[in-house]
Amino acid sequence: MNPPEINVTPAAPLVPEPAAPLVPEQAAPLVPEQPEASLVAAVPETTHVPAIATPVEPATYRERVVAGARRPGVGVRQIGALVALLLLVLLGYKLTHGGGNTYEKTADAVTIAIINNDMRPVESDFNAVRIPELENRVQVARLSDMVAPLGAFKGSKEITPSGSAAGVHEFTETFANGSKFERFELDADGKILHFHIGDPPSTSTSQ
């Protein structure tokens, strides 16, 4: 009996595995160290904001005058001119309106009404009982004709003697070419109750 054949497969030749190529290790990139965070927060730059102008209240009149007075050659001249103008206005008013007392102004108004032959502007200055006489055109015209030759009327001057009765007022009415005597007596309400214009009392005839 033949012994069984034993197949022996030759072993593969031992081939050494090729070694992996040596690759040089890549050095880690150098990263600069970051500075430590500051414990104090950075202060942001201040943004420039344009200043808002505060409204200024207009100066008072006194402040403007004082300010003007502090500027020689400007404010002083202006103030001087204003004062001069006011003086001229006051002088003109005095010349046109007269500077007499209340009774002289009443006498002026009555005389002017006689000159104009129209007593209506002064009727309110007379007592009611005298209104018919003021509306008597013939009587008023006679008085107007009496003063017409004397020329322009200059004004009244009170000449009431001291010790005269209450309410009595006497005047010299001056015209360009002469003068007349005027007298009136006021009632308790200040209205003219009796009136006379003509020559002085020594030679006058009641009008």
Protein Blocks (a to p, Z undefined) as FASTA:
>chain_A
ZZdddddddddddddddddddddddddddddddddddfbdcddddddddddddddddddf
klmmmmmmmmghilmmmmmmmmmmmmmmmmmmmmmnopadfklmmmmmmmmmmmnopakl
mmmmpcfklmmmmmmmklmmmmmmmmmmnopafbdcdfbdehiaehiacdddddfkbccd
ddddddfkopafbdcddddfklpccZZ
